[in-house]
Amino acid sequence: MYSSADYRVNRRWTVGGRYDRSGHATNANLTDTGFSGILTYWPSEFSQIRTQYRYGISGMTESALYQRERIAVPVSFRDGRARRASVLASVLSWKPRLRDA
């Protein structure tokens, strides 16, 4: 299950968020939960630069959780014929760590 919302601040800027939650197929007591904050800039009608912060917690066992954080800056562009190409410009941070439940 997930929920997502975007708000266009003006012609070039959009802010948004997303919340995810899912259960494990093999153990109903374990769930994965996460959220994202997203900021998008459209320098032209053919390109976009997006910054996304992603935080997630995965249930590995009933007593341990796996915590993740990520910041990504993907860049997308289109030529005039509606073909789209995307490039992941950089992943600035990825910090997995184990924590007790």
C-alpha positions in Angstrom: 0.0 0.0 0.0 1.2 3.5 -0.7 0.0 7.1 -0.8 1.5 9.8 -2.8 0.8 13.6 -3.2 2.3 16.3 -5.3 1.8 20.0 -5.2 2.8 22.3 -8.1 4.2 25.5 -6.4 4.5 27.3 -9.7 5.3 26.6 -13.3 8.8 25.2 -12.6 8.6 23.7 -9.1 6.8 20.8 -7.6 7.0 19.3 -4.1 5.6 16.0 -3.1 5.7 13.1 -0.7 5.1 9.4 -0.6 4.4 6.9 2.2 4.8 3.1 1.7 3.9 0.2 3.9 3.9 -3.5 2.9 3.8 -6.8 4.7 6.1 -9.8 4.0 4.5 -12.7 2.1 6.1 -15.3 4.4 5.5 -13.7 7.8 2.6 -11.4 8.4 4.1 -9.9 11.5 7.0 -8.3 9.5 6.4 -5.1 7.6 8.4 -2.7 5.5 7.7 1.0 6.0 9.1 4.1 4.3 8.5 7.6 3.2 10.0 10.0 0.6 10.2 13.8 0.3 10.5 14.9 -3.4 11.4 18.3 -4.9 11.2 18.7 -8.7 12.5 21.5 -10.9 11.6 21.9 -14.5 14.2 24.1 -16.3 12.4 23.6 -19.6 9.5 21.6 -20.9 11.9 18.9 -22.0 13.9 18.3 -18.8 13.5 17.9 -15.1 15.8 17.7 -12.1 14.4 15.9 -9.1 15.8 15.5 -5.6 14.4 12.7 -3.5 15.0 11.8 0.1 14.0 8.2 0.9 13.8 6.7 4.4 12.8 3.1 5.0 12.7 0.5 7.7 12.6 -3.2 6.7 11.5 -5.9 9.2 14.2 -8.6 8.9 13.1 -10.6 11.9 10.7 -9.9 14.7 13.4 -8.5 16.9 15.6 -6.6 14.3 14.9 -3.9 11.8 17.0 -2.7 8.9 17.0 1.1 8.5 17.9 2.8 5.3 18.3 6.4 4.1 19.0 7.6 0.6 19.2 10.9 -1.2 19.1 10.7 -5.0 19.3 13.4 -7.8 18.0 11.9 -11.0 17.9 14.0 -14.2 15.4 13.3 -17.0 15.2 14.9 -20.4 13.2 14.5 -23.6 13.9 15.3 -27.2 11.1 16.9 -29.2 9.6 13.5 -30.2 8.5 12.5 -26.7 11.3 9.9 -26.2 12.5 10.0 -22.7 15.9 9.3 -21.3 16.8 9.3 -17.6 20.1 9.5 -15.8 20.7 9.0 -12.1 23.1 11.9 -11.6 24.3 10.9 -8.1 23.3 9.0 -5.0 24.6 11.3 -2.3 24.0 9.1 0.7 23.1 5.5 1.4 23.4 4.4 5.0 22.0 1.0 5.9 22.1 0.1 9.6 20.7 -2.5 11.8 18.7 -1.5 14.8 16.7 -3.3 17.5 12.9 -3.2 17.2 
